Amino acid sequence: MQYNGIALSESFKNGRFSGQLQIQDEQLLFINDTGISHSMPIQGIDIQIGGAANRYLFFNHPSSSGLTLYTDQKAILQDPAFSAHPELKPILQNLMRRKTSLWTSAAAITGIVITLMIGLWLMKDKMVEKIANTIPPSQEQKISEQMRKTALLDKHIISDSLINLKLKLITEPLVKAVNDTQFKFSFTIIEDKSLNAFALPGGAVIIHSGLLQKAQSAEEVAGVLAHEISHVTKRHHLRGIISNFGLFFILRGLIGDIAGISSDIATAGAALSSLKYSRDYEREADDNGFKLLQIANIPTQGMIDFFYTMSKEAPDLGDASFLSTHPATKERIDNLKALPVEKNAKPLAIDYKDFKAQLRNELNQ
């Protein structure tokens, strides 16, 4: 049996030769690539373990002064030539104990690393939220400026002052309920038949005319906007970007490199495609939006009613929410129904039918 090995000696031209180790006639032989050989007796041989991570076996013998042979192939110790010499037994046992100890230590370290990684993964959402909350909303608003320009490009913006004044009757109580002046909320209606509204980081909310036309009440619209406002206040856009960067990026944030990660976020964040929220963020926006309606003293039933409206207009995957990016409508309705209701809430002071009629007239012009 041959084993890859190295021979070391000051008498060699370059101090070392590479070659093969083998055991023959009670001798440990080294044969280099040119056929030159060196040997040392098995009896009385000294064996040590060392090198990086104790990777190598070193062989020395008093009769071979100045010569050291070594290999990283520890299987050589299993050769019967070594076990045939009783004086080597304590050395071999000690080497095996050290090998076992090294494997045990390596396994323990690996276990600790895996445990830490699992712990970090389980705590990931909390860490992401903590980092997001250290970045001022003004940073998101800088990102939002370009996003808003892109979203409104070539769109017909509803600028009628009366329509926007009536919209303010819905939005103003919600903004006051947020009670955080760091967020600069604005609400823009655009002509678009799709049933949609979306919030940009920092507070700009874009509302499609199709949503306003399909909604049956101002309270339904308030429910949608409370949900979108919650995406802003819960920093979902920012948290999504941080989460997508991975654990190393998160650790940078935890050790205080806020300036560095803010720069990276600004580069990655200015895209409408990054507004796709996870199911957990959608649920959180539902729950927080529901609470926001309660604080604003707006009936929460409107949020639930809009989901019914949405399910009729765009049926989703029903109970199979695991197949969808967002929780299925039925699931979201059931979750909201389970939340406590504020009984003293008052309907919004707006004639919603008249509001829709004015919006329709504006769109038809």
ChimeraX attribute file (.defattr): number of C-alpha atoms within 10 A of each C-alpha:
attribute: neighborCount
match mode: 1-to-1
recipient: residues
	/A:1	9
	/A:2	14
	/A:3	18
	/A:4	15
	/A:5	22
	/A:6	20
	/A:7	24
	/A:8	16
	/A:9	15
	/A:10	10
	/A:11	10
	/A:12	11
	/A:13	8
	/A:14	9
	/A:15	10
	/A:16	17
	/A:17	20
	/A:18	17
	/A:19	20
	/A:20	19
	/A:21	26
	/A:22	17
	/A:23	21
	/A:24	13
	/A:25	9
	/A:26	15
	/A:27	16
	/A:28	19
	/A:29	20
	/A:30	26
	/A:31	21
	/A:32	18
	/A:33	10
	/A:34	8
	/A:35	9
	/A:36	10
	/A:37	14
	/A:38	16
	/A:39	20
	/A:40	23
	/A:41	18
	/A:42	22
	/A:43	17
	/A:44	14
	/A:45	19
	/A:46	13
	/A:47	17
	/A:48	16
	/A:49	19
	/A:50	12
	/A:51	11
	/A:52	6
	/A:53	9
	/A:54	13
	/A:55	13
	/A:56	17
	/A:57	20
	/A:58	18
	/A:59	19
	/A:60	20
	/A:61	19
	/A:62	12
	/A:63	12
	/A:64	13
	/A:65	10
	/A:66	12
	/A:67	20
	/A:68	16
	/A:69	25
	/A:70	23
	/A:71	22
	/A:72	18
	/A:73	15
	/A:74	15
	/A:75	9
	/A:76	18
	/A:77	15
	/A:78	10
	/A:79	12
	/A:80	10
	/A:81	17
	/A:82	19
	/A:83	13
	/A:84	13
	/A:85	13
	/A:86	10
	/A:87	13
	/A:88	17
	/A:89	13
	/A:90	10
	/A:91	15
	/A:92	17
	/A:93	11
	/A:94	13
	/A:95	18
	/A:96	14
	/A:97	12
	/A:98	14
	/A:99	16
	/A:100	12
	/A:101	12
	/A:102	14
	/A:103	12
	/A:104	12
	/A:105	12
	/A:106	13
	/A:107	12
	/A:108	12
	/A:109	12
	/A:110	12
	/A:111	12
	/A:112	12
	/A:113	12
	/A:114	12
	/A:115	12
	/A:116	12
	/A:117	13
	/A:118	12
	/A:119	11
	/A:120	16
	/A:121	14
	/A:122	11
	/A:123	11
	/A:124	17
	/A:125	15
	/A:126	12
	/A:127	21
	/A:128	25
	/A:129	18
	/A:130	15
	/A:131	23
	/A:132	24
	/A:133	15
	/A:134	12
	/A:135	17
	/A:136	13
	/A:137	22
	/A:138	15
	/A:139	16
	/A:140	24
	/A:141	19
	/A:142	14
	/A:143	21
	/A:144	23
	/A:145	15
	/A:146	13
	/A:147	19
	/A:148	20
	/A:149	10
	/A:150	14
	/A:151	14
	/A:152	14
	/A:153	10
	/A:154	8
	/A:155	12
	/A:156	12
	/A:157	18
	/A:158	17
	/A:159	12
	/A:160	12
	/A:161	9
	/A:162	12
	/A:163	17
	/A:164	17
	/A:165	11
	/A:166	17
	/A:167	20
	/A:168	15
	/A:169	15
	/A:170	21
	/A:171	21
	/A:172	12
	/A:173	18
	/A:174	24
	/A:175	22
	/A:176	13
	/A:177	17
	/A:178	17
	/A:179	9
	/A:180	10
	/A:181	10
	/A:182	12
	/A:183	21
	/A:184	15
	/A:185	18
	/A:186	15
	/A:187	16
	/A:188	17
	/A:189	25
	/A:190	20
	/A:191	16
	/A:192	16
	/A:193	13
	/A:194	16
	/A:195	18
	/A:196	15
	/A:197	21
	/A:198	18
	/A:199	24
	/A:200	27
	/A:201	32
	/A:202	28
	/A:203	25
	/A:204	23
	/A:205	20
	/A:206	22
	/A:207	25
	/A:208	20
	/A:209	24
	/A:210	17
	/A:211	22
	/A:212	24
	/A:213	19
	/A:214	18
	/A:215	21
	/A:216	17
	/A:217	21
	/A:218	24
	/A:219	26
	/A:220	24
	/A:221	25
	/A:222	29
	/A:223	28
	/A:224	26
	/A:225	26
	/A:226	28
	/A:227	27
	/A:228	25
	/A:229	30
	/A:230	26
	/A:231	28
	/A:232	26
	/A:233	20
	/A:234	17
	/A:235	21
	/A:236	26
	/A:237	23
	/A:238	28
	/A:239	20
	/A:240	21
	/A:241	19
	/A:242	26
	/A:243	16
	/A:244	10
	/A:245	14
	/A:246	13
	/A:247	17
	/A:248	9
	/A:249	17
	/A:250	22
	/A:251	16
	/A:252	14
	/A:253	23
	/A:254	15
	/A:255	9
	/A:256	12
	/A:257	14
	/A:258	16
	/A:259	11
	/A:260	12
	/A:261	19
	/A:262	20
	/A:263	12
	/A:264	15
	/A:265	18
	/A:266	16
	/A:267	11
	/A:268	14
	/A:269	23
	/A:270	21
	/A:271	15
	/A:272	14
	/A:273	8
	/A:274	13
	/A:275	19
	/A:276	14
	/A:277	18
	/A:278	15
	/A:279	16
	/A:280	13
	/A:281	21
	/A:282	21
	/A:283	19
	/A:284	17
	/A:285	25
	/A:286	25
	/A:287	18
	/A:288	20
	/A:289	25
	/A:290	29
	/A:291	22
	/A:292	26
	/A:293	27
	/A:294	20
	/A:295	16
	/A:296	22
	/A:297	19
	/A:298	26
	/A:299	22
	/A:300	29
	/A:301	17
	/A:302	23
	/A:303	24
	/A:304	23
	/A:305	19
	/A:306	23
	/A:307	20
	/A:308	16
	/A:309	17
	/A:310	18
	/A:311	16
	/A:312	10
	/A:313	12
	/A:314	12
	/A:315	12
	/A:316	17
	/A:317	15
	/A:318	14
	/A:319	12
	/A:320	12
	/A:321	17
	/A:322	11
	/A:323	11
	/A:324	13
	/A:325	13
	/A:326	18
	/A:327	23
	/A:328	21
	/A:329	21
	/A:330	18
	/A:331	15
	/A:332	18
	/A:333	18
	/A:334	11
	/A:335	14
	/A:336	19
	/A:337	13
	/A:338	8
	/A:339	12
	/A:340	11
	/A:341	15
	/A:342	16
	/A:343	11
	/A:344	9
	/A:345	15
	/A:346	13
	/A:347	13
	/A:348	17
	/A:349	10
	/A:350	15
	/A:351	11
	/A:352	20
	/A:353	13
	/A:354	12
	/A:355	19
	/A:356	20
	/A:357	12
	/A:358	15
	/A:359	21
	/A:360	14
	/A:361	9
	/A:362	14
	/A:363	15
	/A:364	7
	/A:365	5
